[in-house]
Amino acid sequence: GPMASLLLGSVSLSVSQHASSPVVVVRTDAAPAQAGIVVGSDGTARSDAAVGFAFRQASLTSVPLTVLHAFWSEQDIGYPSKARDYTEADLEDMRLLLAEAIAGPASDYPEVKVTLHVERGIPDTVLLHACETAELVVVGTHPTNALYDLISGEVSRSVLARAQCAVAVVPDPV
């Protein structure tokens, strides 16, 4: 669990955060594969490596791919007075950003059936929810410092520590 991993360390967590190539962690108690691959993306170049990996895996295994962007506001973490209401235009802008971000891999892998999904929520929570039906969740990891990681927590660490499906952690090339 997350607390044990924080206190005792975890081999898979440590390897995934320091590896220079993708690391896939498969749980022995994971539910049987179901609905393809999900990749978390913020629509920026920082997600390119994870998105590219997800497309390659979807192509190799002939499964559908969902590109998921989770967004949140202060309301989602308990500050309703500072909350911003997102309009349909805002959501469409996010979808367009995702579409632009996957244009290259989508043209490289035209056989991959892709769905873009924008969902309100904390990214790691939304990705963990995706584990309920996905056979693989792909997340990127970005170089940071230990203090930042401790204070903010990184999505890849949180997903890896709590996921009930296979998780691929793909490092951002530096």
C-alpha atoms as an extended CHARMM CRD file, in Angstrom:
* protein
*
       174  EXT
         1         1  GLY       CA              0.0000000000        0.0000000000        0.0000000000  PROA      1               0.0000000000
         2         2  PRO       CA              1.0090000000        3.6610000000       -0.2390000000  PROA      2               0.0000000000
         3         3  MET       CA              1.9500000000        4.0750000000        3.4330000000  PROA      3               0.0000000000
         4         4  ALA       CA              4.0590000000        0.9220000000        3.5100000000  PROA      4               0.0000000000
         5         5  SER       CA              5.7580000000        1.9690000000        0.2820000000  PROA      5               0.0000000000
         6         6  LEU       CA              6.5180000000        5.3920000000        1.7320000000  PROA      6               0.0000000000
         7         7  LEU       CA              7.9380000000        3.9920000000        4.9630000000  PROA      7               0.0000000000
         8         8  LEU       CA              9.6200000000        0.8100000000        3.7980000000  PROA      8               0.0000000000
         9         9  GLY       CA             10.2490000000        1.4440000000        0.1300000000  PROA      9               0.0000000000
        10        10  SER       CA              9.1370000000       -0.7310000000       -2.7180000000  PROA      10              0.0000000000
        11        11  VAL       CA             11.3680000000       -2.3820000000       -5.2580000000  PROA      11              0.0000000000
        12        12  SER       CA              8.9300000000       -1.8240000000       -8.1350000000  PROA      12              0.0000000000
        13        13  LEU       CA              8.3720000000        1.7840000000       -7.0910000000  PROA      13              0.0000000000
        14        14  SER       CA             12.0680000000        2.4730000000       -6.8020000000  PROA      14              0.0000000000
        15        15  VAL       CA             12.9060000000        0.7900000000      -10.1000000000  PROA      15              0.0000000000
        16        16  SER       CA             10.0860000000        2.5960000000      -11.9110000000  PROA      16              0.0000000000
        17        17  GLN       CA             11.2100000000        5.9990000000      -10.6610000000  PROA      17              0.0000000000
        18        18  HSD       CA             14.8890000000        5.5310000000      -11.5340000000  PROA      18              0.0000000000
        19        19  ALA       CA             14.8050000000        3.4280000000      -14.7050000000  PROA      19              0.0000000000
        20        20  SER       CA             15.7960000000        4.9690000000      -18.0100000000  PROA      20              0.0000000000
        21        21  SER       CA             13.3520000000        2.7420000000      -19.8940000000  PROA      21              0.0000000000
        22        22  PRO       CA              9.7000000000        1.7910000000      -19.3060000000  PROA      22              0.0000000000
        23        23  VAL       CA              8.9140000000       -0.4640000000      -16.3600000000  PROA      23              0.0000000000
        24        24  VAL       CA              5.7880000000       -2.6190000000      -16.3310000000  PROA      24              0.0000000000
        25        25  VAL       CA              4.5110000000       -3.9180000000      -13.0080000000  PROA      25              0.0000000000
        26        26  VAL       CA              2.0260000000       -6.7800000000      -13.1840000000  PROA      26              0.0000000000
        27        27  ARG       CA              0.1810000000       -7.7350000000      -10.0480000000  PROA      27              0.0000000000
        28        28  THR       CA             -0.3510000000      -11.4300000000       -9.4420000000  PROA      28              0.0000000000
        29        29  ASP       CA             -3.7740000000      -10.6790000000       -7.9430000000  PROA      29              0.0000000000
        30        30  ALA       CA             -4.8750000000       -8.4190000000      -10.8240000000  PROA      30              0.0000000000
        31        31  ALA       CA             -8.2690000000       -8.9810000000      -12.4160000000  PROA      31              0.0000000000
        32        32  PRO       CA             -8.2570000000      -10.6150000000      -15.8490000000  PROA      32              0.0000000000
        33        33  ALA       CA             -7.5650000000       -8.3010000000      -18.7920000000  PROA      33              0.0000000000
        34        34  GLN       CA            -10.6690000000       -6.5630000000      -20.0080000000  PROA      34              0.0000000000
        35        35  ALA       CA            -10.9210000000       -3.3420000000      -21.9520000000  PROA      35              0.0000000000
        36        36  GLY       CA             -7.6220000000       -2.4460000000      -23.5160000000  PROA      36              0.0000000000
        37        37  ILE       CA             -5.0450000000        0.1400000000      -22.5490000000  PROA      37              0.0000000000
        38        38  VAL       CA             -5.4790000000        3.5160000000      -20.8490000000  PROA      38              0.0000000000
        39        39  VAL       CA             -2.7770000000        6.1790000000      -20.9600000000  PROA      39              0.0000000000
        40        40  GLY       CA             -2.7940000000        9.3100000000      -18.8390000000  PROA      40              0.0000000000
        41        41  SER       CA             -1.9050000000       12.4420000000      -20.7830000000  PROA      41              0.0000000000
        42        42  ASP       CA             -1.9030000000       16.1390000000      -20.0270000000  PROA      42              0.0000000000
        43        43  GLY       CA             -1.7440000000       16.9330000000      -23.7390000000  PROA      43              0.0000000000
        44        44  THR       CA              1.7740000000       18.3500000000      -23.5560000000  PROA      44              0.0000000000
        45        45  ALA       CA              5.1530000000       17.1040000000      -24.7500000000  PROA      45              0.0000000000
        46        46  ARG       CA              5.7780000000       15.7510000000      -21.2350000000  PROA      46              0.0000000000
        47        47  SER       CA              3.2780000000       12.9860000000      -22.0410000000  PROA      47              0.0000000000
        48        48  ASP       CA              4.7590000000       12.0680000000      -25.4430000000  PROA      48              0.0000000000
        49        49  ALA       CA              6.8390000000        9.1310000000      -24.2100000000  PROA      49              0.0000000000
        50        50  ALA       CA              3.9270000000        7.5520000000      -22.3180000000  PROA      50              0.0000000000
        51        51  VAL       CA              1.5370000000        8.1050000000      -25.2270000000  PROA      51              0.0000000000
        52        52  GLY       CA              4.0170000000        6.6160000000      -27.7110000000  PROA      52              0.0000000000
        53        53  PHE       CA              4.5390000000        3.5680000000      -25.4850000000  PROA      53              0.0000000000
        54        54  ALA       CA              0.7720000000        3.0870000000      -25.1280000000  PROA      54              0.0000000000
        55        55  PHE       CA              0.2380000000        3.2480000000      -28.8910000000  PROA      55              0.0000000000
        56        56  ARG       CA              3.0020000000        0.6710000000      -29.4830000000  PROA      56              0.0000000000
        57        57  GLN       CA              1.5070000000       -1.6930000000      -26.9040000000  PROA      57              0.0000000000
        58        58  ALA       CA             -2.0170000000       -1.2720000000      -28.2730000000  PROA      58              0.0000000000
        59        59  SER       CA             -0.7210000000       -2.0220000000      -31.7650000000  PROA      59              0.0000000000
        60        60  LEU       CA              1.2540000000       -5.0910000000      -30.6400000000  PROA      60              0.0000000000
        61        61  THR       CA             -1.6640000000       -6.5410000000      -28.6720000000  PROA      61              0.0000000000
        62        62  SER       CA             -4.4960000000       -5.4280000000      -30.9900000000  PROA      62              0.0000000000
        63        63  VAL       CA             -6.4810000000       -3.7820000000      -28.2060000000  PROA      63              0.0000000000
        64        64  PRO       CA             -8.1830000000       -0.3840000000      -28.0750000000  PROA      64              0.0000000000
        65        65  LEU       CA             -6.4790000000        2.6040000000      -26.4960000000  PROA      65              0.0000000000
        66        66  THR       CA             -8.0640000000        5.2910000000      -24.3380000000  PROA      66              0.0000000000
        67        67  VAL       CA             -6.1430000000        8.5420000000      -23.9410000000  PROA      67              0.0000000000
        68        68  LEU       CA             -7.3100000000       10.0210000000      -20.6530000000  PROA      68              0.0000000000
        69        69  HSD       CA             -6.9120000000       13.5840000000      -19.4550000000  PROA      69              0.0000000000
        70        70  ALA       CA             -8.0250000000       14.2940000000      -15.9050000000  PROA      70              0.0000000000
        71        71  PHE       CA             -8.4210000000       17.8630000000      -14.7300000000  PROA      71              0.0000000000
        72        72  TRP       CA             -9.3520000000       19.3310000000      -11.3910000000  PROA      72              0.0000000000
        73        73  SER       CA            -10.0120000000       22.6020000000       -9.6390000000  PROA      73              0.0000000000
        74        74  GLU       CA             -9.8650000000       23.8100000000       -6.0640000000  PROA      74              0.0000000000
        75        75  GLN       CA            -13.4280000000       22.5230000000       -5.5990000000  PROA      75              0.0000000000
        76        76  ASP       CA            -12.2030000000       18.9690000000       -6.1110000000  PROA      76              0.0000000000
        77        77  ILE       CA             -9.8420000000       19.2570000000       -3.1420000000  PROA      77              0.0000000000
        78        78  GLY       CA            -12.1970000000       21.0350000000       -0.7740000000  PROA      78              0.0000000000
        79        79  TYR       CA            -11.9820000000       24.7330000000       -1.6720000000  PROA      79              0.0000000000
        80        80  PRO       CA            -15.4080000000       25.4630000000       -3.2180000000  PROA      80              0.0000000000
        81        81  SER       CA            -15.0470000000       29.2370000000       -2.8600000000  PROA      81              0.0000000000
        82        82  LYS       CA            -12.1330000000       29.2140000000       -5.3230000000  PROA      82              0.0000000000
        83        83  ALA       CA            -13.7040000000       26.7450000000       -7.7330000000  PROA      83              0.0000000000
        84        84  ARG       CA            -13.7790000000       27.4790000000      -11.4290000000  PROA      84              0.0000000000
        85        85  ASP       CA            -16.6960000000       26.2510000000      -13.4640000000  PROA      85              0.0000000000
        86        86  TYR       CA            -15.5260000000       24.5320000000      -16.6240000000  PROA      86              0.0000000000
        87        87  THR       CA            -17.6880000000       25.1710000000      -19.6570000000  PROA      87              0.0000000000
        88        88  GLU       CA            -18.3240000000       22.8750000000      -22.5860000000  PROA      88              0.0000000000
        89        89  ALA       CA            -15.9240000000       25.1040000000      -24.5610000000  PROA      89              0.0000000000
        90        90  ASP       CA            -13.2010000000       24.4200000000      -21.9650000000  PROA      90              0.0000000000
        91        91  LEU       CA            -13.7880000000       20.6760000000      -22.2860000000  PROA      91              0.0000000000
        92        92  GLU       CA            -13.6680000000       20.9130000000      -26.0770000000  PROA      92              0.0000000000
        93        93  ASP       CA            -10.3570000000       22.8050000000      -25.8240000000  PROA      93              0.0000000000
        94        94  MET       CA             -8.9780000000       19.9630000000      -23.6810000000  PROA      94              0.0000000000
        95        95  ARG       CA            -10.1650000000       17.3760000000      -26.2190000000  PROA      95              0.0000000000
        96        96  LEU       CA             -8.5220000000       19.3500000000      -29.0400000000  PROA      96              0.0000000000
        97        97  LEU       CA             -5.2730000000       19.5470000000      -27.0670000000  PROA      97              0.0000000000
        98        98  LEU       CA             -5.3400000000       15.7500000000      -26.6370000000  PROA      98              0.0000000000
        99        99  ALA       CA             -6.1490000000       15.2270000000      -30.3100000000  PROA      99              0.0000000000
       100       100  GLU       CA             -3.1820000000       17.3810000000      -31.3260000000  PROA      100             0.0000000000
       101       101  ALA       CA             -0.9230000000       15.5910000000      -28.8400000000  PROA      101             0.0000000000
       102       102  ILE       CA             -1.6960000000       12.1500000000      -30.2860000000  PROA      102             0.0000000000
       103       103  ALA       CA             -1.7250000000       13.1230000000      -33.9620000000  PROA      103             0.0000000000
       104       104  GLY       CA              1.7960000000       11.7720000000      -34.5800000000  PROA      104             0.0000000000
       105       105  PRO       CA              1.3940000000        8.3820000000      -32.8800000000  PROA      105             0.0000000000
       106       106  ALA       CA             -2.1180000000        7.9940000000      -34.3140000000  PROA      106             0.0000000000
       107       107  SER       CA             -0.7320000000        8.3710000000      -37.8360000000  PROA      107             0.0000000000
       108       108  ASP       CA              2.1240000000        5.9520000000      -37.0290000000  PROA      108             0.0000000000
       109       109  TYR       CA             -0.3520000000        3.3440000000      -35.7280000000  PROA      109             0.0000000000
       110       110  PRO       CA             -3.5250000000        3.7860000000      -37.8170000000  PROA      110             0.0000000000
       111       111  GLU       CA             -4.7600000000        0.3210000000      -36.8320000000  PROA      111             0.0000000000
       112       112  VAL       CA             -5.1530000000        1.3480000000      -33.1670000000  PROA      112             0.0000000000
       113       113  LYS       CA             -8.7080000000        2.2350000000      -32.2040000000  PROA      113             0.0000000000
       114       114  VAL       CA             -8.3640000000        5.3760000000      -30.0540000000  PROA      114             0.0000000000
       115       115  THR       CA            -10.8240000000        7.0670000000      -27.7350000000  PROA      115             0.0000000000
       116       116  LEU       CA            -10.1380000000       10.4570000000      -26.1800000000  PROA      116             0.0000000000
       117       117  HSD       CA            -11.5990000000       10.9100000000      -22.7310000000  PROA      117             0.0000000000
       118       118  VAL       CA            -11.6120000000       14.0710000000      -20.6140000000  PROA      118             0.0000000000
       119       119  GLU       CA            -12.7580000000       13.6530000000      -17.0180000000  PROA      119             0.0000000000
       120       120  ARG       CA            -12.9450000000       15.9270000000      -14.0330000000  PROA      120             0.0000000000
       121       121  GLY       CA            -11.0670000000       14.5640000000      -11.0320000000  PROA      121             0.0000000000
       122       122  ILE       CA             -7.6850000000       14.1690000000       -9.4000000000  PROA      122             0.0000000000
       123       123  PRO       CA             -5.4660000000       12.4610000000      -12.0320000000  PROA      123             0.0000000000
       124       124  ASP       CA             -4.2950000000        9.5170000000       -9.9400000000  PROA      124             0.0000000000
       125       125  THR       CA             -7.8350000000        8.8200000000       -8.7030000000  PROA      125             0.0000000000
       126       126  VAL       CA             -9.2210000000        8.8990000000      -12.2520000000  PROA      126             0.0000000000
       127       127  LEU       CA             -6.4490000000        6.5880000000      -13.4900000000  PROA      127             0.0000000000
       128       128  LEU       CA             -7.0110000000        4.1920000000      -10.5850000000  PROA      128             0.0000000000
       129       129  HSD       CA            -10.6750000000        4.0700000000      -11.5230000000  PROA      129             0.0000000000
       130       130  ALA       CA             -9.6020000000        3.1740000000      -15.0830000000  PROA      130             0.0000000000
       131       131  CYS       CA             -7.7930000000        0.1330000000      -13.6430000000  PROA      131             0.0000000000
       132       132  GLU       CA            -11.1680000000       -1.4120000000      -12.9090000000  PROA      132             0.0000000000
       133       133  THR       CA            -11.6280000000       -2.1900000000      -16.6040000000  PROA      133             0.0000000000
       134       134  ALA       CA             -8.2190000000       -1.7320000000      -18.2750000000  PROA      134             0.0000000000
       135       135  GLU       CA             -5.6550000000       -4.4350000000      -18.7380000000  PROA      135             0.0000000000
       136       136  LEU       CA             -2.8590000000       -1.8720000000      -18.6200000000  PROA      136             0.0000000000
       137       137  VAL       CA             -2.6150000000        1.7100000000      -17.4150000000  PROA      137             0.0000000000
       138       138  VAL       CA              0.3170000000        3.7250000000      -18.7630000000  PROA      138             0.0000000000
       139       139  VAL       CA              1.6650000000        6.7340000000      -16.8700000000  PROA      139             0.0000000000
       140       140  GLY       CA              4.6660000000        8.9370000000      -17.3770000000  PROA      140             0.0000000000
       141       141  THR       CA              7.1690000000        9.8900000000      -14.7490000000  PROA      141             0.0000000000
       142       142  HSD       CA              9.1150000000       13.1100000000      -14.7260000000  PROA      142             0.0000000000
       143       143  PRO       CA             12.3850000000       13.9630000000      -13.0320000000  PROA      143             0.0000000000
       144       144  THR       CA             11.7880000000       15.9770000000       -9.8840000000  PROA      144             0.0000000000
       145       145  ASN       CA             13.4530000000       16.2410000000       -6.5280000000  PROA      145             0.0000000000
       146       146  ALA       CA             12.7070000000       14.2100000000       -3.4080000000  PROA      146             0.0000000000
       147       147  LEU       CA             11.2180000000       17.1150000000       -1.4490000000  PROA      147             0.0000000000
       148       148  TYR       CA              8.8000000000       17.9720000000       -4.2710000000  PROA      148             0.0000000000
       149       149  ASP       CA              7.7700000000       14.3180000000       -4.5660000000  PROA      149             0.0000000000
       150       150  LEU       CA              7.1290000000       14.0670000000       -0.8400000000  PROA      150             0.0000000000
       151       151  ILE       CA              5.0150000000       17.2330000000       -0.7350000000  PROA      151             0.0000000000
       152       152  SER       CA              3.0820000000       16.8700000000       -3.9730000000  PROA      152             0.0000000000
       153       153  GLY       CA              3.1880000000       13.1800000000       -4.6790000000  PROA      153             0.0000000000
       154       154  GLU       CA              3.6060000000       12.1300000000       -8.2590000000  PROA      154             0.0000000000
       155       155  VAL       CA              0.7950000000       10.5350000000      -10.2210000000  PROA      155             0.0000000000
       156       156  SER       CA              2.9400000000        7.5910000000      -11.3350000000  PROA      156             0.0000000000
       157       157  ARG       CA              3.8950000000        6.7440000000       -7.7600000000  PROA      157             0.0000000000
       158       158  SER       CA              0.3350000000        6.9390000000       -6.5230000000  PROA      158             0.0000000000
       159       159  VAL       CA             -1.0470000000        4.8300000000       -9.3580000000  PROA      159             0.0000000000
       160       160  LEU       CA              1.6920000000        2.2300000000       -9.0610000000  PROA      160             0.0000000000
       161       161  ALA       CA              1.2640000000        1.9370000000       -5.3010000000  PROA      161             0.0000000000
       162       162  ARG       CA             -2.5100000000        1.4350000000       -5.4290000000  PROA      162             0.0000000000
       163       163  ALA       CA             -3.4280000000        0.0170000000       -8.8460000000  PROA      163             0.0000000000
       164       164  GLN       CA             -5.1460000000       -3.3320000000       -9.1930000000  PROA      164             0.0000000000
       165       165  CYS       CA             -4.1310000000       -3.7610000000      -12.8270000000  PROA      165             0.0000000000
       166       166  ALA       CA             -0.8300000000       -3.8260000000      -14.6900000000  PROA      166             0.0000000000
       167       167  VAL       CA              0.8900000000       -0.4270000000      -14.7510000000  PROA      167             0.0000000000
       168       168  ALA       CA              3.5580000000        0.7800000000      -17.1600000000  PROA      168             0.0000000000
       169       169  VAL       CA              5.6770000000        3.6800000000      -15.9150000000  PROA      169             0.0000000000
       170       170  VAL       CA              7.3900000000        5.4380000000      -18.7970000000  PROA      170             0.0000000000
       171       171  PRO       CA             10.1820000000        7.9160000000      -18.0200000000  PROA      171             0.0000000000
       172       172  ASP       CA             10.2160000000       11.3110000000      -19.6520000000  PROA      172             0.0000000000
       173       173  PRO       CA             13.4220000000       11.4950000000      -21.6870000000  PROA      173             0.0000000000
       174       174  VAL       CA             15.6080000000       14.2140000000      -20.2300000000  PROA      174             0.0000000000
